């Protein structure tokens, strides 16, 4: 089930990134929601010792006289196979158990609205930028939850990212008037954006691409994996990538964890964080002298390490 979930997400990304594809957003939403549904059900199965009944729809059995029995049986579809729970039910189960962050739930809900409109209605194409922002957040949330749930999957051989629209089609970025249906969809997303917390997960996120004269030879190039996508960081956007200093991390930990203490455990966790270049950036007073004074800045994804050391507050 995990393999199918990952395959579905990879397919969504591959089709979205095609240079000439006229059903881009709808196809991404359909496949991404399918990927999420499989992942959520896999997590429920894992929590219930892989008992299949935990993801099956149950109904009350019928007595011989036609009245309802107190005994529940597995509900079946038209061909006689067991019906599994919906993605909404799976989200509710994991949300009740504080395993599904609110921003992730809201992001999936927004993609489900897009999927439903694509399947049952017709989506216009003037929402491409807004929908891509949902897609950026969708992929980030998906990868972060795979790590948090300790899913045994090798993803480093894949480039899991959406091509910014400025590269796909610059004409997509022009302002346009929205239909009433599109306005309703935007209003729904705005409602979901209000359901955020400090978990580090996103409902939507944007990546701005600008073309300018000059070069990037003086910038800092970061590659997390030999097969990964190189990221160039200039002084202007380093602060955006690593917005927290040490004091901010401590402050956020106090809000996030019920058993947080600033002692040996925290110091060990932060040592692990500092060893990960995607989580910590060291800014030296003299860049050419590694022994010069320095200050560390941290990504908001430090939770991928710190969550292994402390217990999150139940909300």
C-alpha distance (Angstrom), angle and dihedral (degrees) to the residues before:
residue distance angle dihedral
X1 . . .
X2 3.82 . .
X3 3.80 90.5 .
X4 3.80 91.1 52.3
X5 3.80 90.6 47.8
X6 3.80 92.2 53.2
X7 3.82 91.5 44.3
X8 3.79 90.4 52.2
X9 3.81 92.4 50.8
X10 3.82 92.0 47.1
X11 3.81 89.7 50.2
X12 3.80 90.4 50.7
X13 3.81 90.9 52.7
X14 3.81 95.0 43.9
X15 3.81 93.2 51.3
X16 3.80 92.6 44.4
X17 3.80 91.8 53.3
X18 3.81 94.7 53.0
X19 3.82 108.5 119.3
X20 3.82 94.6 -134.4
X21 3.78 111.9 33.4
X22 3.80 121.4 131.1
X23 3.80 99.4 -167.2
X24 3.80 93.8 50.4
X25 3.82 104.5 132.9
X26 3.81 96.4 37.2
X27 3.81 93.5 49.8
X28 3.80 91.6 47.9
X29 3.82 91.3 51.1
X30 3.82 93.9 48.2
X31 3.81 94.4 49.2
X32 3.83 95.4 38.6
X33 3.81 92.5 52.3
X34 3.81 89.5 48.0
X35 3.82 88.6 51.4
X36 3.80 91.9 50.8
X37 3.81 92.3 47.9
X38 3.81 91.7 54.4
X39 3.82 92.4 46.3
X40 3.82 93.5 49.1
X41 3.81 92.2 48.6
X42 3.81 90.5 48.0
X43 3.81 89.5 54.2
X44 3.82 91.5 49.6
X45 3.81 89.8 50.0
X46 3.80 90.5 50.3
X47 3.81 91.5 51.7
X48 3.80 91.1 50.6
X49 3.81 96.8 49.4
X50 3.81 89.9 -101.2
X51 3.81 94.9 -65.1
X52 3.82 104.6 162.5
X53 3.80 92.1 -148.2
X54 3.82 87.9 70.0
X55 3.82 90.2 72.8
X56 3.83 98.4 33.3
X57 3.78 124.7 98.4
X58 3.81 110.7 -116.1
X59 3.77 129.2 -156.3
X60 3.80 136.1 -179.6
X61 3.78 113.9 -90.4
X62 3.80 120.8 -121.7
X63 3.78 123.7 -117.5
X64 3.79 121.9 -136.1
X65 3.80 90.3 -97.7
X66 3.80 90.5 55.0
X67 3.81 97.1 -107.0
X68 3.80 122.2 126.9
X69 3.77 120.0 -90.5
X70 3.79 125.3 -144.4
X71 3.78 89.0 -125.4
X72 3.80 117.5 95.1
X73 3.78 123.4 -142.6
X74 3.79 134.1 -176.2
X75 3.78 113.3 -83.7
X76 3.80 114.3 -129.5
X77 3.79 135.0 -153.0
X78 3.80 128.8 -127.0
X79 3.82 94.3 -75.7
X80 3.80 93.9 45.4
X81 3.80 99.9 -102.6
X82 3.83 120.6 133.5
X83 3.80 114.6 -91.0
X84 3.78 113.6 -129.2
X85 3.79 125.2 -146.0
X86 3.79 119.3 -89.1
X87 3.79 123.9 -105.8
X88 3.82 88.6 -108.5
X89 3.82 90.9 56.5
X90 3.81 90.6 46.6
X91 3.81 90.4 50.8
X92 3.81 91.3 49.7
X93 3.82 92.2 50.3
X94 3.81 94.2 51.2
X95 3.80 93.1 39.8
X96 3.81 90.7 53.8
X97 3.80 88.6 52.2
X98 3.84 90.3 50.1
X99 3.80 91.8 -116.7
X100 3.80 98.8 115.1
X101 3.83 114.7 63.3
X102 3.80 115.9 -135.1
X103 3.84 95.1 -118.2
X104 3.81 90.4 54.3
X105 3.79 90.7 49.4
X106 3.82 90.9 49.3
X107 3.81 92.8 47.4
X108 3.81 91.5 52.0
X109 3.81 90.5 47.0
X110 3.81 90.7 54.3
X111 3.82 91.5 49.1
X112 3.81 89.4 48.5
X113 3.80 90.0 55.7
X114 3.79 89.8 52.3
X115 3.81 90.7 47.1
X116 3.80 93.4 49.2
X117 3.79 91.5 50.0
X118 3.80 90.1 48.6
X119 3.80 93.3 50.2
X120 3.81 98.9 39.8
X121 3.80 102.9 24.7
X122 3.80 141.2 13.2
X123 3.79 123.0 -84.6
X124 3.77 120.0 -150.7
X125 3.82 118.5 -133.1
X126 3.80 99.8 -125.5
X127 3.82 94.3 91.0
X128 3.79 95.2 65.5
X129 3.82 96.9 117.3
X130 3.82 94.2 46.6
X131 3.80 91.8 47.1
X132 3.80 91.7 48.8
X133 3.81 89.0 56.3
X134 3.80 87.7 56.9
X135 3.80 88.1 49.5
X136 3.81 93.9 52.1
X137 3.81 90.1 52.5
X138 3.80 92.0 43.2
X139 3.81 93.2 58.5
X140 3.81 94.1 43.3
X141 3.82 91.5 49.7
X142 3.81 91.5 46.6
X143 3.80 93.7 53.2
X144 3.80 93.3 43.4
X145 3.82 92.6 51.1
X146 3.80 91.5 48.7
X147 3.81 86.9 58.1
X148 3.80 95.0 42.6
X149 3.81 92.3 49.7
X150 3.82 89.6 45.5
X151 3.80 93.8 -125.2
X152 3.79 110.9 -176.9
X153 3.80 100.0 -127.1
X154 3.80 133.1 131.3
X155 3.79 108.4 -137.7
X156 3.79 101.1 154.9
X157 3.80 91.5 96.1
X158 3.81 91.1 62.3
X159 3.80 129.4 75.5
X160 3.78 99.1 -138.2
X161 3.78 104.1 -172.1
X162 3.80 139.2 105.0
X163 3.78 119.1 -117.3
X164 3.84 108.7 -114.9
X165 3.78 111.7 -110.2
X166 3.80 91.7 -120.1
X167 3.80 86.5 70.2
X168 3.81 96.6 39.5
X169 3.79 99.3 46.2
X170 3.79 123.8 -19.3
X171 3.81 90.5 -163.3
X172 3.81 89.0 68.0
X173 3.79 90.6 71.2
X174 3.80 98.2 64.7
X175 3.79 119.4 112.2
X176 3.78 115.5 -100.2
X177 3.76 141.0 176.1
X178 3.77 115.7 -101.9
X179 3.78 126.4 -134.9
X180 3.80 119.1 -126.4
X181 3.83 90.2 -101.3
X182 3.81 91.1 52.8
X183 3.80 91.3 47.1
X184 3.81 89.2 53.1
X185 3.80 90.1 51.3
X186 3.82 92.1 49.9
X187 3.81 90.4 49.3
X188 3.82 88.9 52.1
X189 3.82 91.1 51.9
X190 3.81 90.5 48.9
X191 3.81 88.7 55.0
X192 3.81 89.8 51.7
X193 3.82 91.1 48.7
X194 3.79 88.1 62.3
X195 3.83 90.2 61.0
X196 3.80 96.0 76.5
X197 3.79 131.2 129.7
X198 3.81 138.7 177.5
X199 3.81 95.0 -86.3
X200 3.81 94.5 108.6
X201 3.81 92.3 -118.4
X202 3.81 119.7 122.6
X203 3.79 137.6 -138.3
X204 3.82 91.2 -162.0
X205 3.78 135.4 -10.9
X206 3.79 134.4 -175.7
X207 3.78 135.1 -144.1
X208 3.78 115.0 -157.0
X209 3.78 118.2 -152.5
X210 3.79 119.7 -163.6
X211 3.78 128.6 179.0
X212 3.79 116.9 -144.3
X213 3.77 139.7 161.0
X214 3.76 119.3 -98.4
X215 3.78 133.8 53.5
X216 3.78 140.9 -85.4
X217 3.81 98.9 -133.7
X218 3.81 91.3 116.3
X219 3.78 93.6 48.9
X220 3.78 126.1 98.9
X221 3.80 115.5 -105.2
X222 3.79 117.7 -151.2
X223 3.82 125.3 -170.5
X224 3.81 117.5 178.5
X225 3.79 95.6 -171.5
X226 3.78 134.9 19.0
X227 3.80 87.3 -118.3
X228 3.79 94.6 38.0
X229 3.77 131.3 107.3
X230 3.83 113.0 -90.4
X231 3.79 114.0 -122.1
X232 3.80 121.1 -158.2
X233 3.79 115.6 -150.5
X234 3.78 121.4 -162.7
X235 3.82 122.8 -169.0
X236 3.80 87.9 -102.6
X237 3.80 96.3 60.7
X238 3.81 101.7 31.6
X239 3.80 88.3 85.4
X240 3.79 90.0 53.2
X241 3.80 92.4 51.4
X242 3.81 94.7 43.4
X243 3.83 104.0 27.4
X244 3.82 99.9 157.5
X245 3.78 130.3 78.5
X246 3.82 123.8 -160.9
X247 3.82 94.4 -86.7
X248 3.79 91.5 52.2
X249 3.81 91.8 51.2
X250 3.81 89.8 52.7
X251 3.81 91.1 48.1
X252 3.81 92.7 50.1
X253 3.82 91.9 46.3
X254 3.81 90.8 56.7
X255 3.81 89.2 56.0
X256 3.80 96.0 42.6
X257 3.82 104.4 44.2
X258 3.80 131.7 57.1
X259 3.82 95.2 -159.5
X260 3.81 99.5 38.1
X261 3.80 118.0 146.1
X262 3.78 127.5 167.5
X263 3.77 98.5 -126.6
X264 3.79 142.7 92.6
X265 3.79 94.6 -38.1
X266 3.80 92.6 51.9
X267 3.80 92.3 45.1
X268 3.83 90.6 52.0
X269 3.79 90.4 49.6
X270 3.80 92.7 49.1
X271 3.80 90.4 48.6
X272 3.80 87.8 58.0
X273 3.81 90.6 47.0
X274 3.81 92.0 51.9
X275 3.79 90.6 54.0
X276 3.82 91.3 59.0
X277 3.84 111.3 80.5
X278 3.81 91.1 -160.4
X279 3.82 89.6 59.6
X280 3.80 103.6 35.8
X281 3.78 132.8 38.6
X282 3.81 120.2 -167.3
X283 3.79 113.9 -150.1
X284 3.80 112.1 -160.8
X285 3.79 124.0 -154.6
X286 3.81 86.9 -136.2
X287 3.85 108.4 29.9
X288 3.81 90.7 -162.0
X289 3.80 92.9 54.6
X290 3.84 114.2 62.3
X291 3.82 89.1 -170.2
X292 3.80 93.4 60.6
X293 3.81 123.3 103.5
X294 3.79 113.8 -70.7
X295 3.79 142.2 -177.4
X296 3.80 126.4 -151.3
X297 3.79 123.3 -134.0
X298 3.79 123.1 -167.6
X299 3.78 138.8 -145.3
X300 3.81 119.9 -125.8
X301 3.82 85.7 -118.6
X302 3.82 91.9 76.0
X303 3.82 85.3 109.2
X304 3.81 88.6 78.9
X305 3.83 85.9 73.9
X306 3.80 104.3 25.2
X307 3.82 93.2 52.5
X308 3.81 87.6 66.4
X309 3.81 90.4 61.6
X310 3.82 104.4 39.5
X311 3.80 140.0 41.7
X312 3.80 116.9 -113.4
X313 3.78 120.1 -127.4
X314 3.80 110.7 -103.2
X315 3.78 111.5 -121.0
